[in-house]
């Protein structure tokens, strides 16, 4: 029995749950410690949430570059919320160089997984390919996507689009709501 309990304590899921519990109780410094342990082991949800802590300055000094780094690690593993968070970083130039094409790429990856906020942003931004080129001088490869047979994204609409939810995973919805009451992606 002791061996099983020790294995559970060493699992990244257990460590992530400890972080979530600490965050729920408002102990963000301890939450960051647990997120980091799990994130360093490669757990995408913990990487995303650690990025959020840096993004918001919860339990650590606010550091947008560090936030983008952790979002990227989780996004590269296919974590849809992290992909959307990374898209916001590229859209705003937060912690990375502003790059609207890169933002669209990450919004699309998140939307392809059914992440509603990314789908909404892309729907708001859908315009013809010609409109994009006229507005920006940049041609974004036309890909039929959400809600428009032309498939382009209007960069001005992208700049204005803001998702409505938070940064963390759906693994613990009640806990996230308390942690992220004022969060905006």
C-alpha positions in Angstrom: 0.0 0.0 0.0 2.8 2.4 0.9 4.4 1.7 -2.5 1.2 2.6 -4.3 0.8 5.8 -2.4 4.5 6.8 -3.1 4.0 6.2 -6.8 0.8 8.4 -6.8 2.7 11.2 -5.1 5.4 11.0 -7.7 3.0 11.1 -10.6 2.6 14.3 -12.6 -1.2 14.0 -12.3 -0.9 14.0 -8.5 1.5 16.9 -8.5 -0.9 18.8 -10.9 -3.8 18.1 -8.6 -1.9 19.4 -5.6 -1.2 22.6 -7.6 -4.9 23.0 -8.4 -5.9 22.5 -4.8 -3.4 25.1 -3.7 -4.7 27.6 -6.3 -8.2 26.9 -5.2 -7.3 27.8 -1.7 -5.5 31.0 -2.8 -2.0 29.7 -2.1 -0.6 30.6 -5.5 3.1 30.4 -4.4 2.6 26.8 -3.4 0.5 26.2 -6.5 3.4 27.5 -8.7 5.8 25.1 -6.9 3.6 22.1 -7.7 2.8 23.3 -11.3 6.6 23.6 -11.9 7.3 20.1 -10.6 4.6 18.7 -12.9 5.5 21.0 -15.8 9.2 20.1 -15.6 8.1 16.5 -16.1 6.3 17.4 -19.3 2.7 17.6 -18.2 1.0 19.9 -20.7 -1.8 21.1 -18.4 0.7 22.1 -15.7 2.9 23.8 -18.3 -0.1 25.8 -19.5 -1.2 26.7 -15.9 2.4 27.7 -15.0 2.4 29.9 -18.0 -0.9 31.5 -16.7 0.7 32.1 -13.3 3.5 34.0 -15.0 1.1 35.8 -17.3 -1.0 37.0 -14.4 1.7 37.3 -11.7 0.0 34.8 -9.5 2.5 33.2 -7.0 5.4 34.5 -9.1 6.6 37.9 -10.5 4.7 38.7 -13.6 6.9 37.7 -16.6 5.2 37.6 -20.0 8.2 36.1 -21.7 8.3 33.2 -19.3 4.5 32.8 -19.7 4.9 32.5 -23.5 7.6 29.9 -23.0 5.4 27.7 -20.9 2.4 28.2 -23.2 4.6 27.1 -26.1 5.7 23.9 -24.4 2.1 22.9 -23.7 0.9 24.1 -27.2 3.6 22.0 -28.9 2.1 19.0 -27.1 -1.3 19.7 -28.6 -2.9 21.3 -25.5 -5.8 23.3 -27.0 -6.0 26.0 -24.3 -2.3 26.6 -24.4 -2.5 26.9 -28.2 -5.1 29.6 -27.8 -3.0 31.3 -25.1 0.0 31.2 -27.3 -2.1 32.7 -30.2 -3.0 35.6 -27.9 0.7 36.1 -27.1 1.5 36.3 -30.8 -1.5 38.5 -31.5 -0.5 41.0 -28.8 3.2 40.7 -29.0 3.3 39.5 -25.4 6.5 37.7 -24.6 7.1 37.0 -28.3 7.4 39.2 -31.4 4.0 40.2 -32.7 3.1 37.9 -35.6 -0.5 37.7 -36.8 0.2 34.8 -39.1 1.6 32.8 -36.2 -1.4 33.8 -34.1 -3.8 32.6 -36.7 -1.9 29.3 -36.9 -2.2 28.7 -33.2 -5.9 29.7 -33.1 -6.5 27.3 -35.9 -4.8 24.4 -34.1 -6.9 25.1 -31.0 -10.1 25.4 -33.0 -9.3 22.1 -34.9 -9.5 20.4 -31.5 -12.9 22.0 -30.8 -11.8 24.7 -28.5 -14.8 27.1 -28.7 -13.0 30.3 -27.9 -10.5 29.8 -30.7 -13.4 28.9 -33.1 -15.3 32.1 -32.0 -12.2 34.3 -32.7 -11.7 32.8 -36.1 -15.4 33.2 -36.9 -15.2 36.9 -35.9 -12.2 37.4 -38.1 -13.3 35.5 -41.2 -13.0 37.6 -44.3 -11.9 37.0 -47.9 -8.2 36.5 -48.8 -8.3 39.7 -50.8 -9.3 41.7 -47.7 -6.4 40.4 -45.8 -3.9 41.3 -48.5 -5.5 44.7 -49.0 -5.3 45.5 -45.2 -1.9 44.2 -44.4 0.0 43.5 -47.6 0.5 40.0 -46.3 -1.0 37.0 -47.9 -2.1 34.3 -45.5 -2.5 31.0 -47.2 -6.2 30.5 -48.0 -7.5 27.5 -46.2 -11.2 26.9 -46.1 -12.0 27.0 -42.4 -14.7 28.1 -40.1 -17.8 29.7 -41.4 -16.5 31.1 -44.7 -15.9 29.5 -48.1 -13.1 32.0 -48.8 -11.2 31.0 -45.7 -9.1 34.1 -44.9 -8.7 36.0 -41.7 -9.0 39.8 -41.4 -6.1 41.0 -39.4 -7.9 44.1 -38.1 -10.6 41.8 -36.7 -8.0 39.5 -35.3 -6.4 42.4 -33.4 -9.8 43.3 -31.9 -10.9 39.8 -31.0 -10.8 38.7 -27.4 -11.8 35.4 -26.0 -14.0 35.3 -23.0 -12.6 32.6 -20.8 -9.5 31.6 -18.8 -6.2 29.9 -19.4 -6.4 26.6 -17.5 -7.6 23.2 -18.6 -11.1 21.7 -18.2 -9.6 19.0 -15.9 -11.0 20.8 -12.9 -13.8 23.2 -14.0 -14.9 24.3 -10.5 -11.4 25.0 -9.4 -10.6 27.0 -12.5 -13.6 29.2 -12.1 -12.3 30.3 -8.7 -8.8 30.8 -9.8 -9.7 32.5 -13.0 -12.6 34.7 -12.2 -11.0 37.8 -13.7 -8.9 36.0 -16.3 -9.0 36.9 -20.0 -7.0 35.0 -22.5 
